[in-house]
């Protein structure tokens, strides 16, 4: 299954919408991606979900899943409107809450074929995850698409 995950900063401008929408369309039409997974803790996640929901209208087989970093028993989360499912990664039950989002994101990078990223701030977990994904990309384990303003001169 070809899964695409999104990672980006909590603060993201609406001006990313056209590029983000175009990349999602390209992933669907050129790469055959139909499964998209997004977190729910920042503006980039919101923009990504908005674009995938719009793509679902043109491509009925596309699915959108909400990544849950916290156990659904502790934080019940109904499937939001426009989403097809929620997903809580296996093995997360023992992860301390302060590390849950980072660990869930790592799980998705490890289990996705594609990553669409908006990460440029040097002291961010999003950028650290992109650096991690770049090491996986060197081994052909994931394909990364960097959205505008993404840190592109990473020495990795």
N, C-alpha and C positions, 0 to 999 in steps of 0.2 A: 504494500500500500504506500502510495506517495503522499507523505504528510508535509505540510509547510507550517512552520512555527514562526511567530513574530516576537521580536524583542526590541524594546525602545524605551526612551526616557518618559518619565511621568509627564514632563512638560514637552509638548509637541504642537507645532502650529498647524492650523487648518490648511495652510498653504501646501502641506504634504499630500493632501487628498488626491490631486490629479496623478502624481507620480506613483503613489501607493496603489491607487485603483488600476493604473496601467500595468504595474508589476503583478498584481493579483490576476488580472486578465491574461497576461503573458504566461504566468505559471499554469493557469488552467489550459490555455489553448496550445502552448508550445511544449510544456513539460508533462501535461496530463495529470496535474495535481487536482484532486477533488476534495481532499481532507485538509482543513485549515484549523489550527489550534491557536488560541489567543488567551492571554491572561486578562485580568480584570482590574488592574491596579494603577492605571495611568492613562494619560491622554492618548499616547500612541496606541495603546491597546484598544481604546474606544474608537479611534480613527480606523484601525485595521478591521475591527469587527464591523463597522459601518460599511466599509468597502466590500468586505466579503458578503455581507447581507445583500448589497446591491448586485453583486456578481451572481448570487444564488437565484435572482430573478431571471437572469439570462441563461444560467446553467443549472437546471434543476437537480443534477446529481451532486452538486457541491454541498459539502457539510461544514458546519462551523461548530467547534467544540470549545467550551470554556475550561481552561486549566484551573484546577482548584489546588492551591498550595497548602490549605488547611483541611484537616479531616472533616468530611461532611457531618460527622456526628457532633463535632465541636462547633462547627459553623454551618448549619444547614443552608444550602444554597440551591434553590429551585432553578431549573433550566430557564435562563432569561429568554425573553421574546426574541425571535430571530435566530436563536441557537438551536442546534439539534441535540446536544448532549453536554454533560459536564464530565470532567475526567480528573480523578485523583490518582497520581502516580503510585504504583505499588512500592512498598518499602518505606513510605514517608511517615509512617506512624510514630517512629522513634526520633524523628528529626526535631530539634528544638524549634519552637515557633519563630524565633528571630532569624533562623536560617531557612525557613520553609520556602519562601519565594525563590531564593537563589537555588536551592536544591531542586525544586520543581522545574525551574527553567533549565537547569543542567540536564535533567532527565529528558526534557523535550528535545534539547539539542542532540543528545545521544540517540534519540529514537525518531528523528525526523530526517528526511532526505533534503529538505529545503529550509532556509532561514531567510526571512526578510527582516532587515535590521535598520534601526535609526538610533545610532549611538555615536556620540562624538565627545561627550564630556569626559575628561580624563580621569575623574575620580568617581566613576559610576559602576554599579554592578552590571548595567547593560553593556558597557564597553568591555568589561572583563569577560562577559559571556561571549561577545563577538570575538575576542582574542582566542578564547578557548575553542570556539567553533572554527576559527581560521586554522588552528592546528589540525582539527579533524578534516577540514577541507583539503589540506595538503595530502591526506591519505585517501581522498575521494570518498569520504564518508558522508559529506554534506555539501550542498551548494549554497553559497551565501549571496544574497543580493543586498547591496548597501543603498539605502535611500539618502536623498540630499542631505548634505551637511554631516554625513557619517564620516567618522575618522578614517581616512583612506591611506594614510602614510604610516600605518602601524608597521614596525620593523620585524614583526614575527615572520 
